[in-house]
Amino acid sequence: MPRQKAKFTNNEIYHISLRAVGDTQIFIDENDYFRGIFSIYEFNNSNFVTIQNRRRARLVEKKIEKKDRCPTPIQLADKRDKMVDIFAFAFMPNHIHLLLRQLKDNGITEFMRKVGGGYANFFNKKKNRKGHLFNQFHAVHVQDDEQFITNFLYIHSNPASLIEPGWKENGIKNPKKVAEFLKNYKWSSYRDYLGFKNFPSITNRALFLDLIGKEKNCREAIKNWIISKKR
């Protein structure tokens, strides 16, 4: 079960990374990624949650939303007692990045316990596997706006390693190709910041957009970040 010994302060922001033991590939197919996305939404709740029961409930909610033609479906069903604000996320084949603000005492630790334990149970059952799936999660305290923006850009550019391995050490060879890849990468919050409805219910996007401006400025920020890493 992933744990972090450090204490977290309410209303403070942290960059969290959660990596699989032995760099095990934890997201193998699309269903795995969707389960991970579903987990960081549903387990962001101080109340007891079981994914199976929530999936049944969502089927009913979707029928009601379709009937009523609701423009913001998942928000109507959001009765969670949230432990954290999620500002950004990126799912990689063997690890996860999250940018979180703690809302409740012990919120980050409990959220990560639920997410890590819940996904591990799903994955182990699917793969007929036993034992821990994740290492202890790592946390970095974000102390100012500049560090917040830097972590935001780093998290959303992380998937670049899927098409340019080693870019963090050696730089990016084809910035244009990487920018296009990130724009279309489904398993992060970046597309929602660009104005596409990917997984809009997961993230609180107001803070970053207040700092940097509209969606087009977000695209420019990522573009400039990539160019700065060019070989």
C-alpha positions, 0 to 999 in steps of 0.5 A: 500500500503506497504511503508517505511518512511526511505530514501534509498541510491543508490548502498546500499543494504537492506534486505526487508521483506513484511508481510501480514496484520494479517498474511493472507496467500497470496500464496495459490496455485502455480498460486499465487506463479508464479504471485508473481515471475512474479511481482518482475520481471516485476515491477522492471521497472521505466516505466509504466507496466501492467501485462496483457499487459506484459503477452501478450507480453511474449507469442509473445516473447516465440514463437520467442525464440522457433523459433530461439532456443535462449539459454537465452530467457528472457534476450533478452526481458529484456528492463526494466529500473530497479530500483533495483538489486535483489540478493535473494528472498524467498516467504513464505505463508504469507510474502516475503523476498528480498535482494535488491540494490537500483539503482535509487533514490526512487527505493526501495520504488517505487519497493515495491509500485508496487509489493505490490499494483500489487499483492494486486489487483490480490489477492483481485480480485481473492478472492473477497476481499477488503482492504490492503493486506500488512503491511508496509515493513521493511528494514535493511541496509546491511553495509558490506560483512559479513552482506550481507552473513548472510542475504543471508543465512537467506533468503534462509533458511527461508522456513525451517519453513515450515517443522520445525516450530519454528526452529529460536527459538528452533533450527533445529532437522534434518539438512539433511532433511532441506537442502534437502527441501531447495534445492528443494524449488521452490519459492526462488532464492536458486536453481538458486545459486546452478546452477539449472535454476529455475527463473534465470532472477530475480536475480543478482548472481555475487556479492554473488558468487564473495564473496563465490565462485562457486555454490558448496560453496553456498551449503556448506554455507547453509549446515553449516548455518543449522548445526549451528542451530542444536538443 
